[in-house]
């Protein structure tokens, strides 16, 4: 790695240490990697291996316009996308440039762009933690093979940024729970019906806040997830249409799942949005906080109401070992004890 590349990677890795506000994080990541990779717009999407990438659980944006996101989604529905996350995951080095085929070039050009470098953020075990997208304008040179090679150097540092963002949030929810809501998306991928509960959710998600969530992302996210569900029903190469978003972004853990209402995936899709507690959030929570399989097992039983002595008996462990696992969970999550930890799962 050259000294310039080393400086850029170090700058990205230490972004969270600088205490940058979430609404400025996309711009900060963009500025940090610009010396290594010229670009005109950026999106950084985060997820956890437990749910896969799909539409991602949360994201940061810089100069990435709504029109481009909508145009690419429409093109994907009509013509497919050879650079979608599932396709990148099959590559030995999961990086590619979207926009090479004629239809995609038109979709980019209509929004003043030429192409997008997409890097899947994948760890050594094959777990997917997110996606980096870098867009170049029409008058910029295309990404080169050297650009792709240099982009891969950023993956570990970007995964550090995403993990730092999630784990820096308070464990207990900071906003009240809402009743589950249902959104119906038609085959034209337009929202057709919204229950009163879901309308409250959408109004909340559309509200720009200190985390820099763009108001247009809520509707785009819902329709994109519905498209995944329709493709999934048809057996196409589509991500599992479910996400589990961390409290760092929304003030509490959030679960969203889409299901096609017909076996062929050609009709309406129901999107269910709800607060995530207990088992809904446990797999992603354990991913983000890097809990071991044994620590996950202890936490799972603890969430189910088991006392440490019961956990020891159920897992055939000594009481001392269970307490050691619990101390490790407290240390990794920053919880002061069981009450604070359980507040994250039950409130």
N, C-alpha and C positions, 0 to 999 in steps of 0.2 A: 504494500500500500504506500502511495506517495505521501509526502508531508502534507500536501493540500487535501488529499482524500482523508488522511488521518485527522486533520483539523476539523473537517466537515463532520465526520462521523462522531468525533468527540463533542462538537457543538450540538448536534442533534441529541446525543445521549444525555446531555446535561440540561436540556431544556426545562424539564420539570423541576430540577434543583433551583432554577432561577425564579420560580414562583410565578410564571407567566399565567395570566388569567386565561380561562378556557376560550373566551371569545377571540383572543388574539393568538391562540396556539397554531391555527392553520397558517396565519401569516408568518409566525415565527419559524415554523418548520420550513415553509417556502423560502424564507430568507436564508436559513441555515444551509439548505442544500443547493441554493442557486449557484455558488461557486463551482460545484461539482457537476450539476445538471441544469442547463438553461431551460426555463419553462415559463409559460405565461399564466397558467392556472394550476391549482392543486386541489386534490381531495385526498384525505387520509381517513380510511374507514377502519373501524375496530370491531372485533368480534371475539368469540372464544371457540376453541376446538369442540366444545360440547354441542354447539348449535351449528357450526359451520359458517361460512361467510354469507351466502344468500345476499340479502340487502344490507347486511351489516347491522350491528347493534347501536352504533353511534358513529359520528363522523365529524371531521373538521374540514373547512373549505376556505379557499382563498382565490378570489377572482374567477371562480367557477360559476358561470351563469346558469340560471334556471332553464333558459331556452336550450342550452346544450344538453343538460341532463334529460329533459323531456324529449328532445330530438333523438338522442341515442336510445332511449327506452322505446320510442315508436319504431325506430329502425330494427331494434332487436325483436320486437313482436312480429314485424313483417318479414324479416329476412334472417333472423338468428344473429348470433354473435360468436365468432370463432375465438375471441379473446376474453370470454367470460371466465369467472373464477374456476368453475369446474374444468374448463379446458386448460387453464394455466396449471392447475393442480396435477395434471398428467405429464407436465414437462419436467425434465430433470432439473432445469433452472427455470423457475416459474415467473418468467418475465417476457413480455411481448409488446408489440405496438399495434393498437387498434386504429383502423382507418385505411388499411391497404386496399380493400376491395371497393369497387366502384360505388355501391350504395352507401357504404359507411363514409366514403370521402365526401359524398354529397351532404350527408347528415352533419358532418363536421363543418364543411365549408359554409353551409347555411347559417352557421353560428359564428363565422369568422375564425374557425380553427382548422388545423390540418390533420392532427392525429393526437393520440393519447398513449403514452407509455404506461403500461400497467404492470405492477410488481406485486405478486402475491406474497404476503408476509407469512412465511412458513418456517417453523423451527426444525431442529435436527430430527425430531421424532415424527415429522409430517403433520403436526398440528397447525392449523391455519388461524392466524391472529388478526388478519386484516388485509387491506389492499391499499397500495399507493397508486394514485393516478396523476400523471403530469401531462398537461395539455400544452401544445405549441400552436401559436397563431398561424394563419395562412401564409404570412410573409416570412416565417421562421424556417430554417432548414429542418429536414426530417431527423428523427432520432436515428443514431447510428448504432452499430453493434457495440462500439466502445461505450456509448451512453448506456446501453442495456447492461453491460458488464459492470459499469460503475454504480448503476442503480442497485444491483444486488448487494453491494457493500453496505448499503444503508439499512437493510432489513433488520438486523439485530438491534440497531439503535432505535429504529422506529417502533419495534415491539416493546422496547424499554419505555419509550414515551407513552404508548398506549396503556401499558400496565401501571405506570406511575400515575397517570390520570385517574384510572379506575380506583386504585388502592388509596389515593390521597383523600377520597371523599369520606364523610362520616359514615359509620356503620348503620346507625339507625336512620330510618327515613326522615326527611325534612319537610315532606308534604304529606297531607292525609291521603288515605286510600280512596279510590273511586270504585263504584260498582262496574262490573264487566259490561262492555258494550259491543255491539255488532254493526259492522259496516258491510253493505252489499255492493259489490263491484260488478258491473255488467260485462258482457263479452267484448264490448268496445273499450273496456278498461276505464270507463267513467263511473264515478260513484253514483249509485242509483238510489240507495236508501241508507239512512243512518238512524239507529235507535237513539232515544234521548240521552241515554248514558254514554253512547259512543260520541254524540255531539259534544258533550262536555269534555271528553278525552281529546277530540280534534281541536276544539277551541284552545285547550291547554297546550297541546303540542304545537299549534300554529303561533303561539305567543313567543315572540323573540325574547330571550332572557339573557342572563349574564353568561350563559354557556355558549352564546353565539349560534343558537339554533335558528336557521332561516325558516320563516313562516311557510314558504312554499315546499319545504322538505316533507312535511307531514302528508299532504295529499299525494305527492310523487312517490313517497315511500309506500303508502297503502296500495296504490295502483300497481307498483312494481312487485310488491309481495303477492298481489292477486295474480299477476302474470306468471310468477313462479309456481303458484298453486295450480294454475291451469296446465302449465307445461308438465308439472310433476304428475298430475292425474293422467296425462297422455303418455307417461313413461319416457318423456324427453329428458335430455341432459340438463335438468334443472335442480337448483338447490332445494333442500328441504324448506318449505315455506313457514319457518318459525324463527323468531328471534327472542333473545332474553337480554334486555338492555340494562346496564348497571345504574345504580343510584347516582353515580357521579354526574350523569347527564340529565336525568329527569327528577332528581330528588327522592326517588324510590325505585326499586327494581320493577321492571315492566316486562310483561310477556305479550307477544303478538303472534297469532297463528292464523294462517289462511287455509281454507279448504274449498275445493271446487264442489258445487252442488249437484254435479252430474258426473257420471263415470268417465265420460269422454273429455271432460275439461273444456267444453265449448260454450258453456252457459255462464250463469252467475257464479261468483265466488263470495263466500262469507269470510270476513276478516274479524276475528275476535281479539279485542284488546282488553287487558286486565292488569291489575297489580300482581306482581310476582312475589309469592311468599313460599316458604317451605321447600318442597321438592321441585317446584317450578324453577326456582332460582339456584338451587343447590349445585347442580353440575357446573354452571357458568361461574358461580361464586368461587367454587373450589379451583377452577382453572385460573382465574385472575389472581387469586391469593396463593397460588402454587402449593396447594395442599397435597400431600402424598396420598396414595390410595388408602392407607390405614387411617390417616387423619380424616379423610373423607368419610370412611366408615363410622368412625367415632362421632363425627359431626352429624351425620345422617341420623344416627340413633338418638343423639342429644336433641335434635330438632323434633324427633318423634315423641319426646317426653321421657326418655329413659334416663335414669340416674346413673352416675359413674359406676356403681356396683353392678347394676343391671347390664351396662355396656360391657363391663369386664366379663361377665358370665356369657353374654350373647356372642362375644367375639373370642371367647376362650383366651382372655388375656388376664394378667395380674392387675390389681387395682393400681399399683404403682405405674405400670406401663400406660394404662388409660390416662392417668393424671399427666404423665409425660407428653402424651399425644395432645391432650387439651392445652397444656402449657405452650406447645409448639403452635397450635392453632391461635391462641391468644397473641403470641409473639408476632406471627405472620400477619394477622388481621389488625393488630393494634388494640384489640379489645381488652378492657380492664378486668373482665371476668365473664362468667356465664350469662349474667343478666344483660349486659351490653351486647354480647354476641347474639343472644337469642332475639333481641329487639330487632335485629336486621332481618330475621326470618319470620317473625310473627306479627309485627306491627302493621 
